[in-house]
Amino acid sequence: MWHERRSLLENEVPYFCWDRAITVSEIRRQLAEQSGVDWLNTAAWIMREAAFEDVWQFLSPREVSAHLDEIEPFLGRRRDFWKYIIREWHELGKL
């Protein structure tokens, strides 16, 4: 059954925050303020836990592509999926 995706609300704790109570706006603030390993950890957490379509509410495809080599060690079982997606988008001229 098809379900239309909705944008996450700024003050809600997203479904993928099963291990922490943090709102959408707090996640966005962290990404904007963090750098280095902290940013990589937050980006990788989103890429591991959020549905593919929802990742783009926090990160851009260009950001993911630019930092994939650095994010990759933090992706766990999702590593191959993300490497495939970014490689295909490059081959298709999307990035």
C-alpha positions in Angstrom: 0.0 0.0 0.0 1.3 3.4 -1.0 1.7 6.0 1.8 2.5 9.6 1.0 5.6 10.9 2.8 5.1 14.0 4.9 7.7 16.5 6.0 8.9 16.0 9.5 7.8 18.8 11.8 10.5 20.9 13.5 9.3 20.2 17.0 8.7 16.5 16.7 11.0 13.7 17.7 11.3 11.7 14.4 10.5 8.0 14.3 14.2 7.1 13.7 15.2 8.6 17.1 14.4 5.3 18.9 17.6 5.7 21.0 17.5 9.4 21.8 14.9 12.1 22.4 16.0 14.8 19.9 13.7 17.0 17.8 14.1 17.7 14.1 15.2 21.2 14.8 17.8 20.0 17.2 19.2 17.6 14.6 19.4 20.4 12.1 21.1 22.6 14.6 23.6 19.9 15.4 24.4 19.4 11.7 24.8 23.2 11.3 27.1 23.7 14.3 29.1 20.5 14.4 32.2 19.7 12.5 34.7 16.9 12.1 33.9 13.6 13.7 30.9 14.9 15.5 29.3 16.0 12.2 30.2 12.7 10.5 28.7 10.7 13.4 25.4 12.7 13.2 25.2 12.4 9.4 26.0 8.6 9.5 23.4 8.1 12.2 20.7 9.7 10.0 21.9 7.7 7.0 21.7 4.5 9.0 18.4 5.0 10.8 16.1 7.2 8.7 14.3 6.0 5.7 16.1 6.9 2.4 13.5 9.6 1.5 13.8 11.2 4.9 17.6 11.5 4.9 17.2 14.4 2.4 15.3 16.4 4.9 18.6 16.8 6.8 21.4 16.2 4.3 21.9 17.1 0.6 23.0 14.5 -2.0 26.1 16.7 -2.6 27.0 16.7 1.1 26.7 12.9 1.3 28.8 12.5 -1.9 31.4 15.0 -0.8 31.9 13.3 2.6 31.1 9.7 1.8 34.7 8.5 2.2 34.7 10.0 5.7 31.2 8.9 6.6 31.6 5.4 5.3 33.3 3.9 8.4 30.3 4.9 10.5 27.6 3.5 8.2 27.7 -0.2 9.4 25.5 -2.5 7.4 24.3 0.5 5.3 27.8 1.2 3.9 27.3 -0.8 0.6 23.9 0.7 0.0 25.1 4.3 0.2 28.2 3.6 -1.8 26.0 2.1 -4.5 23.5 5.0 -4.5 26.2 7.7 -4.8 28.2 5.8 -7.4 25.0 5.3 -9.5 24.1 9.0 -9.2 27.5 10.0 -10.4 27.3 7.6 -13.3 23.9 8.9 -14.2 25.1 12.5 -14.1 22.9 13.4 -11.1 25.9 14.5 -9.0 
